[in-house]
Amino acid sequence: MPKILLNDLYKGRLMMALLLIASLIILTPNLSQAVTQVKDYQSGKAQFDLTVNNKGIPYNIFFHTVMPEQTLQLKSSREQLSSRVQVEQQWLTLNWNKGDLKWKAPKAPGLYALETTDAETGHQISVSVFVLRPASEMKNGVLNGYKIGTYPKPLKGLPTYAAPKGFIEVTAENMATKITPHFTLGQFLCKQPGGFPKYMVLRQNLLENLENLLTDVNDKGIRTDSFVIMSGYRTPAYNKAIGNVANSRHVYGDASDIFIDTLANGRMDDINGDGKVNEKDAFRLYEFANNPETHDHRDDLIGGIGVYKPNAVRGPFVHVDVRGTKARWGI
């Protein structure tokens, strides 16, 4: 085919493509706005004040743990609140009385969804209430068929190293439950093999710290919807099997090894933009985690931050915990 005809053909196709794009823009005037909304990061902060057993609920999605038949007390300054709780697949209405509500948790361990709505604004806070399986039910380090192991004596007698009194019961059905706006229950599950139910410990302040860190990372221009939790909770048995120290914060449910992986390739992204993935990317994430603003200047969000370089089987990552005292390593 003559060259001039080829050029005309390509020009014709280009013109058709441009006309198609223009027609899409005309027919979809909010297309650019919709794309922007998809890309925008939303922190998911709660839109009204609510406390559960004196613990402030910071997000519109959060979680709370209670022992069987423990009473939950909800409080708020809002005057037009309605609440309901899901028990055995049925929603039960709970009654507020002058900014106060009390509900006795069931005896049966498991997940109970608690929703509170502000009638004036329509804003809602959803709290996943996990009634714990008591640790007293363990026999020889095994809980309901799941191997937990033996907790060590509290380090230096510190209460933050005390063995847990109960465990969250994780099932195939509830492991996808969102416990904060950007994290699910299953992300923190121990990696040890075994069927369901599984059991774990998870602290609210760890999730607050991770959400704060995630917001800071996005505010600094690194767009990600969550962190990869390479290691969250570990049973003492699993922790021992991988050769970690007995008093690792992972066995107490307030530590996570994390990295950013928007490419879904199982390794840290090049977050410092130098074209390589190495310890410098972990150092960059460490800098975000070490920012006092990330901890809201709260003592219960202070803890350990460690940098780990890549090796033959994994990429670089950062350890974050909320042990209550400052600790730094690997930098």
C-alpha positions in Angstrom: 0.0 0.0 0.0 1.4 3.4 -0.9 2.9 5.4 2.0 0.5 8.3 1.6 -2.5 6.0 2.0 -1.0 4.5 5.2 -0.6 7.9 6.6 -4.2 8.8 5.8 -5.4 5.6 7.4 -3.5 6.2 10.6 -4.7 9.8 10.7 -8.3 8.6 10.2 -8.0 6.1 13.1 -6.5 8.7 15.3 -9.3 11.1 14.6 -11.9 8.5 15.4 -10.2 7.7 18.7 -10.2 11.4 19.6 -13.8 11.8 18.7 -14.7 8.8 20.8 -12.9 10.2 23.9 -14.5 13.6 23.4 -18.0 12.0 23.2 -17.3 10.1 26.4 -16.3 13.3 28.2 -19.5 15.0 27.0 -21.7 12.1 27.9 -20.0 11.7 31.3 -19.4 15.2 32.6 -18.4 13.9 36.1 -15.9 11.4 34.8 -12.8 13.3 35.9 -14.4 13.9 39.3 -15.2 10.2 39.7 -11.7 9.2 38.9 -10.4 11.7 41.4 -12.7 10.4 44.1 -11.4 6.8 43.5 -7.9 8.0 43.9 -8.6 10.1 47.0 -7.6 8.6 50.4 -10.3 8.6 53.0 -9.2 8.3 56.7 -12.5 7.1 57.9 -12.5 9.1 61.1 -15.7 8.9 63.2 -18.1 11.8 62.6 -19.4 11.9 66.2 -18.1 11.0 69.6 -18.8 7.5 71.0 -17.1 5.6 73.7 -17.4 1.9 74.5 -16.4 1.0 78.1 -14.5 4.4 78.3 -12.6 3.7 75.1 -13.1 6.4 72.4 -14.1 5.0 69.0 -11.8 6.9 66.6 -13.2 5.6 63.2 -16.5 4.9 61.6 -15.4 1.2 61.6 -13.7 -0.2 64.7 -13.7 -3.2 67.0 -13.9 -4.0 70.7 -13.2 -7.2 72.7 -15.1 -8.4 75.8 -15.2 -11.4 77.9 -18.4 -13.5 77.9 -21.4 -11.8 79.6 -19.4 -8.6 80.2 -21.5 -5.4 80.1 -20.7 -2.9 77.4 -21.4 0.8 78.3 -21.8 3.2 75.4 -21.7 6.9 75.9 -22.0 10.0 73.7 -22.8 13.7 73.8 -25.1 13.3 70.8 -28.8 13.4 71.7 -30.4 11.5 68.8 -28.6 8.2 68.6 -30.0 4.8 67.7 -28.2 1.5 68.1 -28.7 -2.1 67.1 -26.8 -5.3 67.6 -26.8 -8.5 65.5 -27.2 -11.7 67.6 -27.6 -15.0 65.9 -28.4 -13.3 62.5 -31.1 -11.1 64.1 -30.8 -7.4 64.6 -31.9 -6.3 68.1 -32.7 -2.6 69.0 -30.8 -1.2 71.9 -32.2 1.8 73.8 -30.3 4.9 74.8 -31.0 6.9 78.0 -29.6 10.4 78.2 -26.4 9.7 76.3 -25.9 6.3 77.9 -26.5 2.7 76.8 -25.7 -0.6 78.4 -25.7 -4.0 76.7 -24.7 -7.4 78.2 -22.6 -9.4 75.8 -23.7 -12.9 75.1 -22.0 -15.9 76.7 -21.1 -17.5 73.4 -17.8 -16.4 71.9 -17.9 -14.9 68.5 -18.6 -11.8 66.4 -21.5 -9.4 67.2 -22.0 -6.4 64.9 -23.0 -3.2 66.8 -24.2 -0.2 64.8 -24.9 3.3 66.1 -26.4 6.0 64.0 -26.8 9.7 64.6 -30.3 10.5 63.4 -29.6 14.2 63.0 -26.7 13.7 60.5 -27.1 10.1 59.3 -23.5 9.3 60.3 -22.9 5.8 61.5 -20.3 4.0 63.6 -19.9 0.2 63.2 -18.2 -1.7 66.0 -17.3 -5.3 65.6 -17.7 -6.7 69.1 -15.7 -9.9 69.6 -16.8 -12.0 72.6 -13.5 -13.7 73.6 -12.9 -17.4 74.1 -11.6 -17.6 77.7 -7.9 -18.6 78.1 -9.1 -20.8 81.0 -10.5 -23.2 78.4 -7.0 -24.1 77.2 -5.7 -27.5 77.9 -2.0 -28.3 77.6 -1.6 -25.2 75.4 -4.5 -26.1 73.0 -7.7 -24.1 72.7 -10.6 -25.8 71.0 -8.3 -27.8 68.9 -6.0 -24.9 68.0 -2.4 -24.9 69.4 -1.6 -21.8 71.3 1.3 -22.9 73.5 2.5 -21.5 76.8 2.9 -17.8 77.5 6.1 -16.8 79.3 6.1 -15.1 82.7 5.6 -11.4 82.4 8.9 -9.7 81.5 10.1 -7.8 84.6 6.6 -8.3 86.0 5.2 -5.7 83.6 1.5 -5.9 83.0 1.9 -5.3 79.3 3.6 -8.7 79.2 0.8 -10.6 81.0 -0.8 -13.5 79.3 -4.1 -12.7 77.7 -7.4 -13.6 79.5 -9.2 -14.5 76.2 -8.8 -14.9 72.5 -10.6 -13.7 69.4 -12.3 -16.6 67.7 -11.5 -16.4 64.0 -13.6 -18.4 61.5 -13.6 -18.7 57.7 -16.7 -16.5 57.8 -15.5 -13.6 60.0 -11.8 -13.3 59.0 -12.7 -10.8 56.2 -14.4 -8.5 58.8 -13.2 -4.9 58.5 -12.0 -3.9 62.0 -10.9 -0.4 60.9 -11.4 1.5 57.7 -8.3 -0.1 56.0 -7.6 -3.4 57.8 -9.4 -6.7 58.2 -9.2 -9.3 61.0 -7.6 -11.9 58.8 -4.6 -9.7 58.0 -3.3 -10.2 61.6 -3.9 -13.9 61.8 -1.0 -16.1 62.9 0.7 -17.9 59.9 0.7 -21.3 61.6 -1.1 -24.0 59.7 -4.4 -25.5 60.9 -8.1 -25.4 60.3 -10.8 -23.2 61.7 -11.6 -21.9 64.3 -8.3 -20.2 64.9 -7.5 -17.8 67.8 -5.7 -14.6 68.1 -5.0 -11.5 70.3 -5.3 -8.0 68.8 -5.0 -4.7 70.5 -7.0 -1.6 69.6 -4.1 0.8 70.0 -2.0 -1.1 67.4 -4.7 -0.6 64.8 -5.0 3.1 65.7 -1.2 3.5 65.3 -1.3 1.7 61.9 -4.3 3.8 60.7 -2.5 7.0 61.7 0.7 5.8 59.9 -1.3 4.9 56.8 -2.9 8.4 56.8 0.6 10.0 57.1 2.0 7.9 54.3 -0.9 8.9 52.0 -0.6 12.6 53.0 3.1 12.4 51.9 2.1 11.3 48.4 2.5 7.5 48.7 -1.0 6.2 47.7 -1.9 2.9 49.3 -5.1 1.6 50.7 -3.4 -0.6 53.4 -0.2 -2.1 54.5 0.8 -5.7 53.9 0.9 -7.3 57.4 3.7 -9.8 56.9 3.4 -10.9 60.5 0.8 -9.9 63.0 -0.2 -12.0 65.9 1.9 -15.1 66.7 0.9 -17.8 69.1 3.7 -18.6 71.6 4.0 -22.0 69.9 4.5 -20.6 66.4 6.8 -17.8 67.8 9.0 -20.4 69.3 9.0 -22.6 66.2 10.4 -19.7 64.1 13.1 -19.0 66.7 11.9 -15.7 68.0 12.3 -14.4 71.5 9.7 -15.6 74.0 8.5 -12.1 74.9 8.1 -10.9 71.4 5.3 -8.3 71.2 3.7 -10.3 68.4 2.4 -12.9 71.0 0.6 -10.1 72.8 -1.2 -8.8 69.7 0.2 -5.3 69.6 3.0 -5.7 66.9 3.1 -6.0 63.1 5.7 -6.4 60.5 4.6 -4.2 57.5 5.5 -3.1 54.1 3.8 -1.2 51.2 3.0 -3.3 48.1 0.6 -1.6 45.7 2.0 -3.8 42.8 0.9 -7.0 44.6 4.2 -8.7 43.9 4.9 -9.7 47.5 7.7 -7.1 48.1 8.1 -3.6 49.2 7.4 -0.9 46.6 10.1 1.6 45.6 8.7 4.3 47.9 11.7 6.5 47.9 11.7 6.8 44.1 15.3 5.8 43.4 14.4 3.0 41.0 15.4 0.2 43.5 13.8 -1.8 46.2 16.1 -2.2 49.2 16.6 -1.2 52.8 16.4 2.5 51.8 12.7 2.0 51.2 12.3 0.4 54.7 14.2 3.4 56.1 11.7 5.7 54.4 8.8 3.9 56.0 10.6 4.0 59.3 10.8 7.8 59.0 7.0 8.0 58.7 6.5 5.6 61.6 9.0 7.5 63.8 7.0 10.8 63.4 5.6 11.8 66.8 2.5 13.1 65.0 1.7 9.5 64.0 1.4 8.7 67.7 -0.9 11.7 68.4 1.5 12.3 71.3 -0.2 9.5 73.2 1.8 7.2 75.5 -0.3 4.2 74.5 0.7 4.5 70.9 4.4 4.7 71.6 6.5 1.5 71.1 9.1 -0.2 69.0 10.1 0.5 65.4 12.6 -1.7 63.7 14.1 -1.7 60.1 14.8 -5.1 58.4 16.9 -5.3 55.3 15.9 -7.7 52.4 17.3 -11.2 52.2 17.0 -14.2 49.8 13.4 -15.0 50.7 11.7 -11.6 51.4 12.0 -7.9 50.8 12.6 -5.2 53.3 10.0 -4.4 56.0 9.4 -2.4 59.2 8.3 -3.7 62.6 5.9 -1.5 64.5 4.5 -2.2 68.0 2.8 -0.2 70.8 4.5 -1.7 73.9 4.3 1.7 75.7 8.0 2.4 75.8 10.3 3.7 73.0 12.6 1.2 71.2 14.5 1.6 68.0 16.7 -0.9 66.0 18.1 -1.6 62.6 18.7 2.0 61.7 
